[in-house]
């Protein structure tokens, strides 16, 4: 993959991971409904659910950052991205 494509992909993955970690905790306009989240789940449960839902994306983001842009990512990383 070209350096620009990999860099763009890493940036988009970072945005996705940030959104997954923050959307139940920070008011994001129409993208989040904090009152409904707080009414349905206790803080401890919400923390666990947030971390578990963000874990796969965060792991993939970490692996992609480990290999970095400009290097050829292994086939299993590319398959995981698709």
DOTI-510154 format. One record per residue (C-alpha): residue number from 1; x, y, z. Coordinates in steps of 0.001 Angstrom, whole numbers, padded with zeros to 6 digits. Each point is the difference from the previous one (the first is absolute). Layout:
    k     east    north       up
  NUM        X        Y        Z
...
END
This chain:
    k     east    north       up
    1   000000   000000   000000
    2   001150   003508  -000650
    3   001168   002129   002919
    4  -002846   002514  -000413
    5  -002650  -002732  -000027
    6   001428  -001657   003108
    7   000276   003333   001797
    8  -003605   000826  -000858
    9  -001131  -003421   001153
   10   001820   000427   003313
   11  -001607   003411   000513
   12  -003466  -001404  -000701
   13   000607  -002914   002343
   14   001062   002443   002704
   15  -003236   001946  -000461
   16  -002020  -003217   000198
   17   001706  -001144   003202
   18  -000425   003445   001559
   19  -003697   000008  -000895
   20  -000534  -003473   001454
   21   001699   001021   003241
   22  -001731   003355   000376
   23  -003529  -000227  -001408
   24  -001563  -001260   003260
   25   001975   002395   002216
   26   000260   003358  -001806
   27  -002899   001950  -001504
   28   000370  -000232  -003781
   29  -003186   001733  -001074
   30  -002356  -002299  -001856
   31   002624  -002759  -000074
   32  -000495  -000830   003672
   33  -002823  -000057   002530
   34   001668   000123   003388
   35  -003243   000196   001976
   36  -001256  -003266  -001480
   37   003350  -001712   000527
   38   000181   001090   003633
   39  -003598  -001110   000599
   40   000562  -003486  -001384
   41   003470  -000922   001344
   42   001980   000553   003176
   43   003403   001654  -000324
   44   001943  -003220   000602
   45  -001955  -001924  -002602
   46   000309   002869  -002450
   47   003774   000041   000447
   48   000264  -003734  -000691
   49  -002302   000197  -003034
   50   001937   002960  -001402
   51   003354  -001728   000360
   52  -001244  -003294  -001438
   53  -001627   001652  -003001
   54   003103   002056  -000774
   55   002480  -002845   000553
   56   000013  -001556  -003516
   57   000365   003366  -001734
   58   002631   001156   002488
   59   002014  -003197  -000487
   60  -000115   000360  -003762
   61   000995   003655   000279
   62   002911  -000941   002260
   63   001205  -002707  -002380
   64  -000192   002359  -002962
   65   001908   002658   001944
   66   002597  -002611   000965
   67   000730  -000772  -003645
   68  -000438   003661  -000888
   69  -000680   001682  -003318
   70   002527  -000544  -002733
   71   000568  -003699   000747
   72  -001824  -002911  -001552
   73  -002553  -001273   002472
   74  -000240  -003786   000344
   75  -002837  -001764  -001760
   76  -001866  -000765   003226
   77  -000075   003719   000875
   78  -001343   000891  -003445
   79  -002636  -002742   000266
   80  -001020   001245   003431
   81  -000363   003518  -001414
   82  -002271  -001215  -002785
END
